[in-house]
Amino acid sequence: MKRFLLLFLTIIFLMSCNKLSEDYFNAEIFTTDISNIRCDTLIGEIITLKDIYAGYMTVYDSMMLFVSHSFPDYYLYIYNLNNNELIGKYAHKGQGPDDYIDFTHAEQFIINNKDIKLWVRNGYGAENILINITNTINTSKFIIDSTLYLKWKKNSFVPFGYVFMAHQDKALTRIQAERIEDNSFIPDRYEVYNMRQEFIQKIEIFNKPILKKQNDFPVENYFVSRDRIKPDGTKIVMAMEMLAQLNIYDINNDKLKGFRIKGTPDFDYLLRDTKNYRIFFRDVCVDNEYIYALYSNTIIEENGKNYPFETNSILVYDWDGEITRIIILDKKTHEITIDPISKYLYILTIDDLIYKYAL
């Protein structure tokens, strides 16, 4: 009888938890137990670049790219990791016809006829630009292969959070949280457009916002995530900051799933005191086989004084949401990237030191 009662209470508890998740998240959430996952400790090798300008770091086929607003004159610096020398500076700052007011990207590389290309955005403009990195380096000129115009002001009060180009000529745009009256907001979502800027569909990620009586935290941060597209263009991963939850959206099948680490809070913890708030996933990078999610699980100290929430733990998922291994690095970081060709993982420390790890 006691066993039956315990089982009954457990079922009721799980049902209530699932109901709570369903209230906020627009898909099924699967629980992930990481207690028995294989754990590997890796030792890094320091990389010393010549005339380094650290910023947002990406690596592809022994080329290291840095993007930063603090760079003088240009947004993009490219280095050769075979000799650690600067290859060139590109994307001139300014307001001229060939200049950029802002410059960002989401690590979506395209390989075509052996040329390495990268989708970038003029963040406050409508231009989504496919730059040919190979020809840019060979000619010392900024070579643009194509441009897609998506006017975010028609769809949002703020610029798109992410823009990804999928197969079948689709553009997936993340619409960031939008404030409305009474301290409420419209949660983040994705919208899909074709190459003629015509709306195709809306992808609802969350069902409703986190609403508190006291407006004591930026509402835009509740559902924020680090998003990346699978290189083959079939799936998007969203590694959430304030929940230990990783979401995978299957583009071809229009299917969303959530994967939350066992023993971590549900959405309702965000309704309570901000003293309990944590940062879980700090960064994410991907290849066609795996998702590498930088896992912090750190309390946000008063005024965020422990920003940027460094950690040395990486959870490795496959694209079905299963955790295959845990990597412990010998250095802490807030930024990671992977070279899908060499299979080296690179990190940038708070002191702007670069280390690489053989995976």
VOPAGU-2260 file (C-alpha; in pm, 1 decimal, decimal comma):
REM VOPAGU-2260
SITE   aa  ch    i         X         Y         Z
SITE  MET   A    0       0,0       0,0       0,0
SITE  LYS   A    1     283,6     241,8      88,0
SITE  ARG   A    2     459,0     158,2    -238,4
SITE  PHE   A    3     139,1     222,1    -433,7
SITE  LEU   A    4      87,0     555,2    -256,7
SITE  LEU   A    5     448,0     659,3    -327,1
SITE  LEU   A    6     410,7     564,6    -693,5
SITE  PHE   A    7      81,3     754,6    -716,3
SITE  LEU   A    8     231,5    1069,7    -562,7
SITE  THR   A    9     531,1    1044,6    -795,5
SITE  ILE   A   10     304,3    1024,9   -1099,4
SITE  ILE   A   11     100,8    1323,8    -979,5
SITE  PHE   A   12     422,7    1520,3    -924,4
SITE  LEU   A   13     554,5    1440,0   -1270,5
SITE  MET   A   14     220,2    1530,2   -1427,4
SITE  SER   A   15     218,6    1867,6   -1250,4
SITE  CYS   A   16     576,7    1934,1   -1361,9
SITE  ASN   A   17     488,8    1846,4   -1721,5
SITE  LYS   A   18     182,9    2072,5   -1702,7
SITE  LEU   A   19     396,7    2359,0   -1574,5
SITE  SER   A   20     643,3    2314,8   -1860,2
SITE  GLU   A   21     359,9    2294,6   -2112,3
SITE  ASP   A   22     222,2    2624,8   -1980,5
SITE  TYR   A   23     537,4    2800,1   -2096,9
SITE  PHE   A   24     707,3    2580,3   -2359,1
SITE  ASN   A   25     534,9    2489,9   -2683,3
SITE  ALA   A   26     665,8    2132,7   -2709,8
SITE  GLU   A   27     749,0    1822,8   -2510,6
SITE  ILE   A   28    1041,5    1844,1   -2267,8
SITE  PHE   A   29    1259,9    1538,5   -2207,0
SITE  THR   A   30    1463,2    1498,0   -1887,0
SITE  THR   A   31    1835,0    1432,7   -1928,1
SITE  ASP   A   32    2031,7    1258,4   -1651,3
SITE  ILE   A   33    2399,6    1355,6   -1668,3
SITE  SER   A   34    2509,9    1176,0   -1349,8
SITE  ASN   A   35    2648,0     871,5   -1532,6
SITE  ILE   A   36    2775,1    1034,9   -1852,2
SITE  ARG   A   37    3137,6     972,2   -1947,4
SITE  CYS   A   38    3356,6    1263,4   -1840,0
SITE  ASP   A   39    3683,1    1355,1   -2016,8
SITE  THR   A   40    3938,4    1609,5   -1896,5
SITE  LEU   A   41    4126,5    1791,5   -2173,2
SITE  ILE   A   42    4449,7    1990,5   -2154,4
SITE  GLY   A   43    4470,8    2293,7   -2380,4
SITE  GLU   A   44    4751,1    2432,2   -2594,3
SITE  ILE   A   45    4791,9    2808,4   -2591,2
SITE  ILE   A   46    4768,6    2987,7   -2926,0
SITE  THR   A   47    4963,3    3311,6   -2959,0
SITE  LEU   A   48    4851,5    3520,4   -3253,0
SITE  LYS   A   49    5059,2    3804,0   -3390,9
SITE  ASP   A   50    4900,5    4147,9   -3345,5
SITE  ILE   A   51    4594,3    3989,2   -3186,3
SITE  TYR   A   52    4267,6    4171,7   -3163,8
SITE  ALA   A   53    4032,4    3956,4   -2958,1
SITE  GLY   A   54    3656,7    3968,2   -3004,3
SITE  TYR   A   55    3379,6    3732,3   -3110,2
SITE  MET   A   56    3581,5    3427,5   -3220,7
SITE  THR   A   57    3507,1    3168,9   -3491,3
SITE  VAL   A   58    3728,4    2907,6   -3658,3
SITE  TYR   A   59    3694,0    2724,4   -3988,0
SITE  ASP   A   60    3961,2    2520,5   -4166,2
SITE  SER   A   61    4257,2    2680,7   -3982,8
SITE  MET   A   62    4121,3    3033,8   -4026,5
SITE  MET   A   63    4036,9    3222,8   -3709,4
SITE  LEU   A   64    3788,6    3508,1   -3742,3
SITE  PHE   A   65    3736,7    3786,7   -3491,0
SITE  VAL   A   66    3453,8    4040,6   -3501,0
SITE  SER   A   67    3437,4    4336,8   -3264,4
SITE  HIS   A   68    3295,2    4688,2   -3245,2
SITE  SER   A   69    3611,7    4794,1   -3061,9
SITE  PHE   A   70    3839,5    4727,2   -3360,1
SITE  PRO   A   71    3970,8    5039,0   -3535,8
SITE  ASP   A   72    3843,1    5096,4   -3891,1
SITE  TYR   A   73    3730,7    4737,2   -3965,2
SITE  TYR   A   74    3491,0    4488,5   -3801,7
SITE  LEU   A   75    3642,8    4160,5   -3923,9
SITE  TYR   A   76    3996,9    4032,6   -3865,4
SITE  ILE   A   77    4107,9    3696,6   -4011,9
SITE  TYR   A   78    4413,7    3500,6   -3895,2
SITE  ASN   A   79    4597,5    3200,0   -4037,6
SITE  LEU   A   80    4635,9    2939,5   -3762,5
SITE  ASN   A   81    4913,8    2762,5   -3953,8
SITE  ASN   A   82    5150,2    3053,8   -3888,2
SITE  ASN   A   83    4938,4    3263,6   -3645,3
SITE  GLU   A   84    4968,9    3569,6   -3868,9
SITE  LEU   A   85    4700,4    3820,6   -3960,6
SITE  ILE   A   86    4564,9    3758,0   -4310,0
SITE  GLY   A   87    4364,9    4076,0   -4340,8
SITE  LYS   A   88    4105,1    4321,0   -4211,2
SITE  TYR   A   89    3764,9    4349,4   -4375,7
SITE  ALA   A   90    3418,4    4512,3   -4347,4
SITE  HIS   A   91    3513,2    4879,1   -4319,8
SITE  LYS   A   92    3331,6    5082,0   -4056,4
SITE  GLY   A   93    3134,5    5384,7   -4165,3
SITE  GLN   A   94    2823,2    5502,7   -4345,5
SITE  GLY   A   95    2946,2    5498,4   -4704,2
SITE  PRO   A   96    2804,0    5272,1   -4978,3
SITE  ASP   A   97    3059,6    4997,8   -4907,0
SITE  ASP   A   98    3078,9    5051,7   -4530,6
SITE  TYR   A   99    2908,7    4878,7   -4238,2
SITE  ILE   A  100    2728,3    5045,1   -3949,9
SITE  ASP   A  101    2718,2    4711,8   -3767,9
SITE  PHE   A  102    2850,5    4363,9   -3846,1
SITE  THR   A  103    2758,5    4028,4   -3695,8
SITE  HIS   A  104    2717,5    3661,8   -3784,6
SITE  ALA   A  105    2594,2    3333,2   -3633,1
SITE  GLU   A  106    2873,3    3099,3   -3749,5
SITE  GLN   A  107    2682,7    2970,7   -4054,3
SITE  PHE   A  108    2952,6    2870,9   -4301,2
SITE  ILE   A  109    2868,4    2749,4   -4651,3
SITE  ILE   A  110    3104,7    2541,7   -4866,7
SITE  ASN   A  111    3048,9    2576,1   -5239,5
SITE  ASN   A  112    3295,8    2465,8   -5510,0
SITE  LYS   A  113    3561,4    2444,9   -5237,3
SITE  ASP   A  114    3506,2    2811,7   -5151,1
SITE  ILE   A  115    3442,3    2890,2   -4785,3
SITE  LYS   A  116    3157,3    3137,5   -4740,4
SITE  LEU   A  117    2991,9    3294,4   -4436,8
SITE  TRP   A  118    2649,8    3451,8   -4386,4
SITE  VAL   A  119    2685,3    3789,0   -4209,7
SITE  ARG   A  120    2446,3    4070,4   -4122,2
SITE  ASN   A  121    2456,7    4444,8   -4114,7
SITE  GLY   A  122    2278,8    4415,8   -3780,3
SITE  TYR   A  123    2071,5    4735,7   -3790,7
SITE  GLY   A  124    2007,7    4718,8   -4163,2
SITE  ALA   A  125    1815,9    4476,9   -4383,9
SITE  GLU   A  126    2116,0    4317,4   -4554,9
SITE  ASN   A  127    2203,1    3952,1   -4503,3
SITE  ILE   A  128    2523,1    3898,8   -4696,2
SITE  LEU   A  129    2701,2    3584,4   -4810,6
SITE  ILE   A  130    3068,8    3674,2   -4816,9
SITE  ASN   A  131    3314,4    3455,0   -5006,0
SITE  ILE   A  132    3599,5    3428,4   -4758,6
SITE  THR   A  133    3821,7    3228,1   -4993,4
SITE  ASN   A  134    3800,3    3484,4   -5274,8
SITE  THR   A  135    3820,3    3771,3   -5027,4
SITE  ILE   A  136    4154,8    3642,3   -4901,6
SITE  ASN   A  137    4283,0    3560,8   -5252,6
SITE  THR   A  138    4196,3    3902,8   -5395,9
SITE  SER   A  139    4234,6    4118,7   -5081,2
SITE  LYS   A  140    3889,6    4256,2   -5164,6
SITE  PHE   A  141    3564,6    4202,6   -4975,4
SITE  ILE   A  142    3381,1    3964,3   -5210,3
SITE  ILE   A  143    3002,5    3932,4   -5171,6
SITE  ASP   A  144    2835,8    3642,4   -5352,8
SITE  SER   A  145    2475,1    3728,0   -5272,9
SITE  THR   A  146    2256,4    3952,5   -5057,4
SITE  LEU   A  147    1916,0    3882,8   -4905,6
SITE  TYR   A  148    1716,0    4179,8   -4778,1
SITE  LEU   A  149    1494,2    4116,1   -4475,9
SITE  LYS   A  150    1344,4    4431,0   -4330,6
SITE  TRP   A  151    1317,2    4356,3   -3959,5
SITE  LYS   A  152    1131,7    4684,2   -3892,6
SITE  LYS   A  153     827,1    4536,9   -4066,6
SITE  ASN   A  154     817,5    4248,4   -3820,3
SITE  SER   A  155     973,1    4363,5   -3493,6
SITE  PHE   A  156    1060,0    4662,9   -3276,3
SITE  VAL   A  157    1420,0    4539,7   -3245,3
SITE  PRO   A  158    1659,8    4379,2   -3494,9
SITE  PHE   A  159    1639,7    4004,3   -3549,8
SITE  GLY   A  160    1817,4    3802,7   -3281,8
SITE  TYR   A  161    1938,2    3547,5   -3537,0
SITE  VAL   A  162    1897,2    3486,7   -3907,9
SITE  PHE   A  163    1970,4    3140,6   -4050,8
SITE  MET   A  164    1951,8    3024,7   -4411,6
SITE  ALA   A  165    1797,6    2679,6   -4443,4
SITE  HIS   A  166    1760,8    2452,7   -4744,3
SITE  GLN   A  167    1472,8    2509,6   -4986,9
SITE  ASP   A  168    1555,6    2881,3   -4986,7
SITE  LYS   A  169    1413,8    2958,0   -4643,7
SITE  ALA   A  170    1531,4    3221,4   -4398,5
SITE  LEU   A  171    1456,6    3157,5   -4029,9
SITE  THR   A  172    1458,0    3475,9   -3822,5
SITE  ARG   A  173    1446,2    3491,4   -3444,3
SITE  ILE   A  174    1211,7    3766,3   -3327,2
SITE  GLN   A  175    1337,7    3884,4   -2990,5
SITE  ALA   A  176    1110,2    3940,4   -2690,7
SITE  GLU   A  177     900,6    4253,5   -2729,9
SITE  ARG   A  178     776,4    4459,6   -2434,1
SITE  ILE   A  179     408,6    4554,1   -2415,3
SITE  GLU   A  180     209,2    4742,4   -2153,7
SITE  ASP   A  181     174,1    4636,4   -1787,3
SITE  ASN   A  182     529,7    4499,4   -1770,2
SITE  SER   A  183     432,3    4216,0   -2001,6
SITE  PHE   A  184     606,6    4099,7   -2317,1
SITE  ILE   A  185     565,6    3881,5   -2622,8
SITE  PRO   A  186     809,3    3586,5   -2591,8
SITE  ASP   A  187    1080,1    3510,0   -2846,1
SITE  ARG   A  188     974,5    3321,6   -3158,0
SITE  TYR   A  189    1100,2    3232,9   -3503,4
SITE  GLU   A  190     947,4    3339,9   -3833,1
SITE  VAL   A  191    1020,3    3185,2   -4171,3
SITE  TYR   A  192    1049,4    3380,2   -4497,3
SITE  ASN   A  193    1131,4    3290,5   -4854,9
SITE  MET   A  194    1389,9    3467,2   -5067,9
SITE  ARG   A  195    1125,1    3717,1   -5185,2
SITE  GLN   A  196    1076,8    3830,8   -4822,0
SITE  GLU   A  197     733,6    3666,8   -4812,7
SITE  PHE   A  198     617,6    3532,0   -4477,6
SITE  ILE   A  199     578,8    3151,3   -4470,2
SITE  GLN   A  200     512,1    3052,4   -4109,8
SITE  LYS   A  201     556,3    3134,5   -3741,9
SITE  ILE   A  202     742,1    2897,5   -3508,3
SITE  GLU   A  203     608,2    2939,2   -3156,7
SITE  ILE   A  204     872,3    2839,7   -2901,0
SITE  PHE   A  205     701,9    2966,9   -2585,6
SITE  ASN   A  206     331,9    2981,9   -2498,3
SITE  LYS   A  207     332,7    3272,8   -2256,4
SITE  PRO   A  208     570,4    3516,7   -2084,3
SITE  ILE   A  209     715,0    3510,0   -1733,4
SITE  LEU   A  210     505,7    3767,9   -1545,8
SITE  LYS   A  211     598,6    3889,6   -1197,3
SITE  LYS   A  212     425,1    4138,6    -971,4
SITE  GLN   A  213     752,5    4321,2    -925,4
SITE  ASN   A  214     941,6    4422,2   -1238,5
SITE  ASP   A  215    1286,6    4335,0   -1100,1
SITE  PHE   A  216    1457,0    4174,0   -1399,7
SITE  PRO   A  217    1486,1    4252,8   -1773,9
SITE  VAL   A  218    1201,3    4059,5   -1935,6
SITE  GLU   A  219    1406,7    4022,4   -2253,9
SITE  ASN   A  220    1646,0    3787,7   -2069,2
SITE  TYR   A  221    1404,9    3520,3   -1944,4
SITE  PHE   A  222    1397,3    3311,1   -2261,9
SITE  VAL   A  223    1724,9    3420,3   -2419,9
SITE  SER   A  224    1939,1    3148,2   -2576,9
SITE  ARG   A  225    2248,6    3092,0   -2787,9
SITE  ASP   A  226    2128,6    2955,7   -3121,9
SITE  ARG   A  227    2315,1    2777,3   -3401,9
SITE  ILE   A  228    2208,0    2599,2   -3718,7
SITE  LYS   A  229    2332,8    2252,4   -3808,0
SITE  PRO   A  230    2579,6    2290,6   -4098,5
SITE  ASP   A  231    2360,1    2077,4   -4324,9
SITE  GLY   A  232    2078,8    2329,2   -4268,9
SITE  THR   A  233    1824,4    2086,0   -4121,3
SITE  LYS   A  234    1805,9    2176,3   -3750,1
SITE  ILE   A  235    1851,2    2467,1   -3509,8
SITE  VAL   A  236    1970,9    2432,9   -3150,3
SITE  MET   A  237    1879,7    2684,9   -2879,0
SITE  ALA   A  238    2086,4    2662,6   -2558,8
SITE  MET   A  239    1895,2    2860,1   -2295,0
SITE  GLU   A  240    2076,7    3084,7   -2049,5
SITE  MET   A  241    1834,6    3085,9   -1757,2
SITE  LEU   A  242    1721,1    2723,2   -1775,0
SITE  ALA   A  243    1931,2    2409,3   -1807,0
SITE  GLN   A  244    1734,7    2339,2   -2121,6
SITE  LEU   A  245    1850,4    2284,2   -2475,6
SITE  ASN   A  246    1588,0    2306,0   -2752,0
SITE  ILE   A  247    1620,3    2147,3   -3095,4
SITE  TYR   A  248    1397,6    2249,6   -3384,9
SITE  ASP   A  249    1377,2    2014,0   -3683,6
SITE  ILE   A  250    1327,5    2245,8   -3981,1
SITE  ASN   A  251    1221,7    1983,4   -4236,0
SITE  ASN   A  252     964,4    1819,7   -4005,3
SITE  ASP   A  253     855,6    2139,1   -3824,2
SITE  LYS   A  254     918,0    1968,1   -3488,4
SITE  LEU   A  255    1041,1    2128,2   -3164,9
SITE  LYS   A  256    1173,9    1936,3   -2862,1
SITE  GLY   A  257    1321,7    2046,4   -2530,1
SITE  PHE   A  258    1586,9    1863,7   -2326,4
SITE  ARG   A  259    1628,1    1966,4   -1962,3
SITE  ILE   A  260    1892,4    1842,9   -1719,8
SITE  LYS   A  261    1751,7    1638,5   -1432,8
SITE  GLY   A  262    1738,2    1816,1   -1097,2
SITE  THR   A  263    1743,9    2168,7   -1242,7
SITE  PRO   A  264    1463,0    2427,4   -1206,9
SITE  ASP   A  265    1147,5    2450,6   -1414,5
SITE  PHE   A  266    1011,0    2778,1   -1553,0
SITE  ASP   A  267     838,6    2866,0   -1224,9
SITE  TYR   A  268    1167,3    2940,7   -1047,7
SITE  LEU   A  269    1183,9    3256,0   -1259,6
SITE  LEU   A  270     868,4    3376,6   -1083,1
SITE  ARG   A  271    1051,5    3384,0    -750,5
SITE  ASP   A  272    1326,3    3600,7    -602,5
SITE  THR   A  273    1603,1    3704,5    -841,6
SITE  LYS   A  274    1854,7    3586,7    -577,4
SITE  ASN   A  275    1782,5    3235,8    -706,2
SITE  TYR   A  276    1845,3    3318,3   -1071,4
SITE  ARG   A  277    2118,4    3122,0   -1244,9
SITE  ILE   A  278    2304,6    3122,1   -1574,2
SITE  PHE   A  279    2307,5    2772,3   -1721,5
SITE  PHE   A  280    2422,4    2756,4   -2086,3
SITE  ARG   A  281    2679,4    3022,6   -2167,1
SITE  ASP   A  282    2770,2    2947,2   -2529,4
SITE  VAL   A  283    2723,1    2679,6   -2794,6
SITE  CYS   A  284    2897,7    2565,1   -3111,9
SITE  VAL   A  285    2813,7    2285,0   -3353,1
SITE  ASP   A  286    2922,5    2055,0   -3631,2
SITE  ASN   A  287    2714,1    1803,9   -3826,6
SITE  GLU   A  288    2759,5    1535,9   -3559,4
SITE  TYR   A  289    2745,0    1713,0   -3225,6
SITE  ILE   A  290    2634,3    2015,1   -3023,7
SITE  TYR   A  291    2893,6    2152,6   -2778,6
SITE  ALA   A  292    2714,3    2345,2   -2502,5
SITE  LEU   A  293    2917,7    2545,0   -2249,4
SITE  TYR   A  294    2749,9    2472,7   -1915,3
SITE  SER   A  295    2791,9    2722,3   -1631,7
SITE  ASN   A  296    2513,7    2653,8   -1374,7
SITE  THR   A  297    2614,5    2966,5   -1181,3
SITE  ILE   A  298    2413,3    3190,5    -947,9
SITE  ILE   A  299    2388,2    3546,7   -1081,0
SITE  GLU   A  300    2554,9    3753,2    -810,8
SITE  GLU   A  301    2424,5    4096,9    -714,6
SITE  ASN   A  302    2452,8    4341,4   -1005,6
SITE  GLY   A  303    2595,9    4056,7   -1215,0
SITE  LYS   A  304    2943,7    4108,6   -1071,1
SITE  ASN   A  305    3047,0    3751,6   -1162,6
SITE  TYR   A  306    2978,7    3819,6   -1533,2
SITE  PRO   A  307    3080,3    3666,8   -1780,2
SITE  PHE   A  308    2999,2    3351,5   -1576,9
SITE  GLU   A  309    3305,0    3154,0   -1683,8
SITE  THR   A  310    3309,8    2776,4   -1664,8
SITE  ASN   A  311    3513,8    2478,9   -1783,5
SITE  SER   A  312    3230,1    2229,1   -1845,3
SITE  ILE   A  313    3100,9    2137,6   -2189,8
SITE  LEU   A  314    2804,7    1905,4   -2244,7
SITE  VAL   A  315    2821,8    1725,7   -2579,0
SITE  TYR   A  316    2483,1    1639,7   -2734,3
SITE  ASP   A  317    2400,2    1462,6   -3056,8
SITE  TRP   A  318    2136,8    1620,9   -3279,5
SITE  ASP   A  319    1868,6    1393,2   -3131,5
SITE  GLY   A  320    1920,4    1555,7   -2790,6
SITE  GLU   A  321    2118,6    1274,5   -2626,1
SITE  ILE   A  322    2423,3    1371,8   -2417,9
SITE  THR   A  323    2718,0    1160,7   -2531,0
SITE  ARG   A  324    2998,8    1295,6   -2311,6
SITE  ILE   A  325    3100,6    1572,1   -2072,2
SITE  ILE   A  326    3422,8    1761,3   -2135,1
SITE  ILE   A  327    3611,8    1930,4   -1852,0
SITE  LEU   A  328    3868,0    2184,2   -1971,1
SITE  ASP   A  329    4179,8    2286,0   -1779,1
SITE  LYS   A  330    4087,3    2654,2   -1831,5
SITE  LYS   A  331    3767,1    2848,6   -1770,7
SITE  THR   A  332    3598,3    3037,7   -2051,5
SITE  HIS   A  333    3281,7    3214,6   -2161,8
SITE  GLU   A  334    3332,4    3161,9   -2535,9
SITE  ILE   A  335    3391,3    2846,4   -2740,1
SITE  THR   A  336    3406,1    2757,2   -3107,3
SITE  ILE   A  337    3493,3    2446,1   -3307,5
SITE  ASP   A  338    3681,9    2393,4   -3630,7
SITE  PRO   A  339    3466,9    2123,7   -3795,4
SITE  ILE   A  340    3752,5    2033,3   -4029,0
SITE  SER   A  341    4036,5    1976,5   -3779,6
SITE  LYS   A  342    3802,0    1886,1   -3489,0
SITE  TYR   A  343    3982,9    2125,4   -3256,5
SITE  LEU   A  344    3785,7    2316,4   -2996,3
SITE  TYR   A  345    3899,2    2672,5   -2925,8
SITE  ILE   A  346    3825,9    2888,4   -2621,8
SITE  LEU   A  347    3881,3    3252,3   -2535,5
SITE  THR   A  348    3946,5    3339,0   -2170,6
SITE  ILE   A  349    3851,0    3655,8   -1988,1
SITE  ASP   A  350    4215,8    3762,2   -2025,8
SITE  ASP   A  351    4190,9    3728,8   -2408,0
SITE  LEU   A  352    4405,6    3415,3   -2411,2
SITE  ILE   A  353    4328,2    3151,4   -2673,9
SITE  TYR   A  354    4357,8    2776,0   -2612,3
SITE  LYS   A  355    4284,7    2482,8   -2840,2
SITE  TYR   A  356    4177,9    2129,9   -2745,1
SITE  ALA   A  357    4188,0    1812,6   -2951,5
SITE  LEU   A  358    3845,6    1648,5   -2939,8
